[in-house]
Amino acid sequence: MDKNVGILFTSRNNYELLDNWIKIVDTEDCKILSIDEDSTEDNKKIGKEVCQRNGIAYMDREERGMQNNIVTACNYFEPMGIKWLIWFQHDCFPLNNRFFNKFSNLTLNGKLDKFGVVGFNALHKQLAHQRYDDGIRELNDTARTPLEIGDFWYRRKEWWPNARVDYTKGFDKPFAVESVAWYSAAVSIDMYMENIIPTDDYHFFHAWDDIAFQFLYKNIYNICLPDFDIKHHQPSKKEFNIPTNSPRAGADREHFYGKWGHLDVWKERWGFDYGDRDTFEPVKEHYEGTLLWDFYHHDPINGPLKSFDI
């Protein structure tokens, strides 16, 4: 059965990581597209060779920035009959057996059609990786939460004392989130093209958060699928001399991730500072009647804002 999902990478001077990813992951015959985000000419040559050798489609970007790259990917995948795409950071790996087959089956059944961004249970800390390898499966990073009370994430309180979410209260089935933990993220091509107005202002950072908020503004839920596990393995970058922590990459940051300044863009677009929940208070009335309002008034210690039978 043909898959209903395509795999997307947005690449910038990091093709060694893409080569490494494809060696590790069973892509289950999914179509794969890598869009180059203005790499150096030498790196583009490497990228074209890596893609050709691994059966990956290579494209130079049409318009700058993640959100425009997704438009390009939608236009690439849709004529193939593919209705969904899953984007991965190059150091993020699916963990479930038959990950893509299971996800594709959900989309073919129409069970995800009404949602915006779809995310997964992300294992970020090395200790989480070790526990998973030891057969301990538990929720880790599942959402980013600039509006809710807490530490701006849904993540395990035993490792993050300021985390507010209580995973014992109703997080065992798909649940609503402000924004997904976007080490990987999925979206319906139809939903994206119908509801998202892309901008080139976000090259990488906060691009998915902005997409998620555009959906929330239209009262479309973003969700986490807690039974789908992904591993964010930053140390894999060390082998290829790529900074392990992208926001702290210093002088190399633009080389690998594009322009900074995303926090200023966020404030201009949404009216509050990402990372300072109090600054939403003066503008909250603008969002009354939307899911942004609902999340701002929600306390995740009581469970998810909403969960879904899928």
N, C-alpha and C positions, 0 to 999 in steps of 0.2 A: 504494500500500500504506500502510495506517495505521501511524503510528509507535508503537512500544512504549515510548516514553519521553516523559515530561513535563518541562518546564523549571520550576524553582522559584526564586523570589527571596524573601528575607526582608528587608523594607524598613523603614527607620526614618529619616524626615526626609531622604531622599536620592532623591526621585523624579526629579529632573533627571538623575541618573545612569542611572536605568532608562530614561528617555526617550531618552537618548543611546545606550544599549546597543542598544535595539531598532532604532534607525536604522542601526546598523553591521552587525548580525548577521543572516544569513539563517537564520531559525529553522526553515525547511523544513516549515512547516505543523504544527509541534509545538504542543500545548496548553501555555499558559504561565499560571502562577499566581504572584501576588505576595501574600504575607501581611504585613500591616502589624503591626509590633512597637511599638505605642503611640507613634506619631508624634503631633506636636501636631495640633490640629484643623485648622489652616490647611494643614499638610502633608498631612493625610489628604484634604482637598479636592483638592489638587494631584494626589495619588496616584490618586484615583478618576478624575480627568479624563485623566491620562496613560494609565491602564489602559484606560479606555473607548475612547480614541482609537486605541490600538494593539492592540485585541483581546486584552487580557490580563485574566484573571479577577482581581478584587480581593476580598480577604477581610480582615477584622479578625482578629487572633489569637484563638484560643480559650483556650489556656493560654500562659503566658509562656515564652520561651526557644526557642532553635533546635531542640532535640530534640523539644519538643512541637509546634513548627511543622511538623516533618517528619511527625509523626503526622497532623496536620490535612491535609497535602498527600497523604499516602498514602490517606486516606479520601476525598479529593476526586478523585484520579486513578483509583483502582481501579475504580469503577463504569463508567468509560469504556473499560475493557479495557487500560489502561496499567499496565505491570508494573514500570517503572523510573522513577526521577526523577533529574535532574541539577540540582544547586544551583550557582548562580554568585554570586560576589561581583559587585557592580555595575561594578567596574572590571576584570573578567576576561572575555576574549573567546576563543571557539574560533577556531583558525587553519586547520585542515584543511578542504579542500573537501569538502562533504557530510558534515560532522562528525557531525551527528545521525543521518543515514541510516546511516552506517557503524556507529555505536554501536548503533543500533536493530537492525541486522542481526545483530550479535553477540548481543544479548539474545534475539532471536527464534530463533536457533540453539541456545539453551540453554547457550552456552559460558561464560556468566558466572554461572550459577545458584548455584554452590557458594561464591561469594565474598561477603565483607562489603562494606566500602567500596571503591569503585573510583576511582582517581585517574588523573591524566594528567601529561604532561611539561610543566611550567610554565616559561615564559620570564618571569623576574622582573626581571632587570637590563636597563637600557636598552641596554647593549652587546649583550645577547642578542637583543633586538628587532632591532637593526641588522643583526646577522649573519644572522638568519633572513630579513630582507628582502633580503639580498644572496645568498640561496640556500644559506646554510650551515645545515644542520639538525643539531642535536646535543642531547644530553640536558643539561638544566639542573636545576631543582628538581623532584625526583620523590618525595620522602618527608620526613616529620618523624620523628626518631629519638631520643626521650628515653632509651631503654634501651641502644642500641648505642654502641660506642666511636666517637668522632668529635665533630663540632660540632653535633649534634642535627638534622642535615639530611643528605639525599643531595643534593649539588649540586656544581658544577664546581670542581675543586681549583685551576684556574688563576686563579679569581676569589676563592675562599675557601680560603686556604692550610691551614686546619685541618680541612677536609673529609677524611673518611676513605674514602669510597666510591671504588672504582676502576671507572669506567664501561666500561673495556676488557674486563672479565671477566664476560661472561655477562648483560649487561643489555640485550641486543638483542631479547628477547622478554618478554612480561608477567612481572613478578617480584613476589615478596612484599615488603610493607612493613609497618612498625609502624603508621604513620598516613600518609595521603596528604598531598601539598602542597595544602591545602584552599582554594586560590583558587577551585577548583571541585571538586565531589565528586559521585559517583553512588552510588546504592544501590538494590537490589531492594526493592520494596515488601514482598514476602512475607518476605524475610530480615530486614528492619528490624522489621516487626511481630511476628515470631516470636522475635527474639533480643534486642531492645534495650529496656531499661527507661529511659524518658525521665525527665529531671529538669528543673526550671525554674531550677536553680542556675547553669547556663551560659546567659547571654543570647546571646553570640556567641563570644567567645574560648574555645578549647579544647573547644567542643561536639563538633566532629568528631573530635578526638583521643580524647575519651572514648567516642564511638561505636565508633571503631576498636579501642580497648582492650577494650570489651565483647565484640566479636567475637573478638579474640585470646584472651580468657579462656575462650571456648567452643571454642577451637581451629579457628576459622574464619579463613581467610587474607583479609587485605586486599591489594589488588594495585594496581600502576601499569601502565597501558597505555602503553608508551613511544612508540608510533606515533601517539598522539593528542596534539596540541600545543595549548596554551592560552597566552594572553598576559595577564600581570598588568600592567596599565598604570596605575600609581598617579597619574601626572601628569594623567590625565583628570579627576581630582577638582578640580584647581586652578580650572578654568573655572567651577565651581559653588561655590567657596568652602568646600569640604569638606576637612578635613585629609588630606593625602596618605598619612600613615603612621598607621594606625588605633591601634596600641598607644601611640603618642606624641602622641595628639591633645589631651592636656592637659584643659583645662576643657570642651572640646567633646566629649570622649570619650563621656560618658554620653548626650549628646544624639543621637549618631549610632549608638552601639553598645550601649547599655544598661549595666548595672552592671558594675563591675570585680570583683575578689575571686576570679577564677577559679582562681588559683594555690592559694589556701587550700582551695577546693572540691576541686581535684585531689588535694591531699595527703590530705584527709579520706577521699576515695573510694578512692584507690589506695595510700596509705601511704607515698609518697615524694614528694620535691620535683621538679616538672617543671623541668628545667634544672640539676639536680644528680644525676647518675647514681649517685654514691656512696651516696646515701640509699636506693637500692633494695636495697643489699646486706643490711641487717638484716631486710628483709621478703621477700626473694626466695624463701624456702622455701614461702611461702604460694602461690606461683605455679608451683611445680614441676609438670611434666606439662602445662603450657599453653604456648601460643606466646609468651607474655610471657617465660617462662623461656628459651625457645629464642633469642629475639632478644637478650636480655641477654647470652647467651654467644656471640653471633655477631659476627664481625669483617667488616664490609662491604668491607674491602680485598681479601678473597678472593673476592668476588662476592656475588650475592644469596643469602639464606637458602634460597630455592627459586624456580625459574622454571617457567613453564607453557606448554604448547603450546595455543594458542587460535586 
